[in-house]
Every structure is written in structure tokens, then in C-alpha cells.
Amino acid sequence: MRADRFGATVLLKGPDTIVASPGGAVVISDFGPPSLATAGTGDVLTGVVASFLSKGLVAPTAAAAAAVAHGRAARLVPHVAGLVAGDLVAALPAALDA
């Protein structure tokens, strides 16, 4: 597993987002709808992870929480077709408030 090989938490964004940690711990988030398969949405996810890390969360928790928040935000966007990164950023406060 890459997480063990590199001694780092690894997040693989996809239909089921996978967060793997050194030592074998794996978390799978199935919150992400297919509309997240657009340019820039991974950058938003990276920003959410970075935000959680800056608040002191450990890497596996930050990555897993970000994956859930990212997916929840996408589900709150009123339109599915044409979702762009800015739609996610606008929906994040509501996703984190719930």
C-alpha cells in the first residue's frame, strides 16, 4: 500500500473516496456524487483537507472529514449538470453546518 511505502496518509478521490493511512487503516467515503468528476473539484477537496490540518486535525481524520464535507457540499448544489468548483466552495458552509 502506498500509505505504508511513503509513510503518509493518501486520499484517492473517486466515486468512493479512499483515505489510507500508514499501518493499514482505511476509510471509504461514499458521499461523492458523479457531478464531482469536473475540473477543480479536487482542488477544493485539497483546500478543505489543508483547512482541517491547519485546525490541528491529524492527517487521516482531516482527509476523511474533508471527503465527507466535499461530498455533502456537492449534494447541496441545486444542479447536477455543470457543477463547477465555485459551486462547491459556495455550498461548503452549509455542508459543514449540518
C-alpha positions as CSV (number, residue, x, y, z in Angstrom):
1,M,0.0,0.0,0.0
2,R,1.3,3.5,-0.9
3,A,0.5,4.9,2.5
4,D,2.9,2.4,4.1
5,R,5.5,2.8,1.5
6,F,5.7,6.5,1.8
7,G,4.7,6.9,5.5
8,A,1.9,9.3,4.6
9,T,-1.9,9.5,4.5
10,V,-3.2,9.0,1.0
11,L,-6.5,10.2,-0.4
12,L,-7.8,8.8,-3.7
13,K,-10.8,10.9,-4.9
14,G,-13.3,8.9,-6.9
15,P,-16.9,7.6,-6.7
16,D,-15.9,6.1,-3.4
17,T,-13.1,8.3,-1.9
18,I,-10.5,6.2,-0.2
19,V,-8.3,7.5,2.7
20,A,-5.4,5.2,3.6
21,S,-3.0,5.7,6.5
22,P,0.3,4.1,7.3
23,G,-0.3,0.9,9.2
24,G,-3.3,-0.2,7.2
25,A,-6.2,2.0,8.4
26,V,-8.6,2.7,5.5
27,V,-11.7,4.8,5.4
28,I,-14.1,5.0,2.5
29,S,-16.4,7.8,1.9
30,D,-19.3,7.2,-0.5
31,F,-20.8,10.7,-0.2
32,G,-19.4,12.0,-3.5
33,P,-21.8,12.1,-6.4
34,P,-20.7,11.7,-10.1
35,S,-21.0,15.5,-10.5
36,L,-17.7,15.9,-8.7
37,A,-15.9,14.5,-11.8
38,T,-15.1,18.0,-13.1
39,A,-12.1,20.2,-13.2
40,G,-11.2,22.0,-10.0
41,T,-13.3,19.9,-7.6
42,G,-10.2,18.1,-6.4
43,D,-8.5,21.4,-5.7
44,V,-11.4,22.3,-3.5
45,L,-11.0,19.0,-1.7
46,T,-7.3,19.7,-1.2
47,G,-8.2,23.1,0.3
48,V,-10.6,21.5,2.8
49,V,-8.0,19.0,3.8
50,A,-5.5,21.8,4.3
51,S,-8.0,23.8,6.3
52,F,-8.7,20.9,8.7
53,L,-5.0,20.2,9.0
54,S,-4.4,23.9,10.0
55,K,-7.0,23.5,12.7
56,G,-5.0,20.7,14.2
57,L,-6.7,17.6,13.0
58,V,-4.4,14.6,12.4
59,A,-3.9,13.8,8.7
60,P,-6.2,10.7,8.5
61,T,-9.0,12.5,10.3
62,A,-8.6,15.7,8.2
63,A,-8.7,13.7,4.9
64,A,-11.7,11.6,5.9
65,A,-13.6,14.6,7.2
66,A,-12.8,16.6,4.1
67,A,-14.0,13.8,1.9
68,V,-17.3,13.8,3.7
69,A,-17.7,17.6,3.7
70,H,-16.7,17.7,0.0
71,G,-19.4,15.1,-0.9
72,R,-22.0,16.8,1.3
73,A,-21.3,20.1,-0.4
74,A,-21.7,18.6,-3.8
75,R,-25.1,17.1,-2.8
76,L,-26.3,20.5,-1.7
77,V,-25.6,22.2,-5.0
78,P,-29.1,22.5,-6.6
79,H,-27.9,21.5,-10.1
80,V,-26.1,18.3,-11.0
81,A,-25.1,19.1,-14.6
82,G,-22.4,21.7,-15.0
83,L,-21.2,21.7,-11.4
84,V,-18.0,23.7,-11.0
85,A,-15.5,24.2,-8.2
86,G,-17.1,27.5,-7.2
87,D,-20.4,25.8,-6.6
88,L,-18.7,23.6,-4.0
89,V,-17.0,26.5,-2.3
90,A,-20.4,28.2,-2.0
91,A,-22.0,25.1,-0.6
92,L,-19.3,24.3,1.9
93,P,-20.6,26.4,4.8
94,A,-24.0,24.7,4.7
95,A,-22.3,21.3,4.4
96,L,-20.2,21.9,7.4
97,D,-23.1,23.4,9.4
98,A,-25.3,20.3,9.1
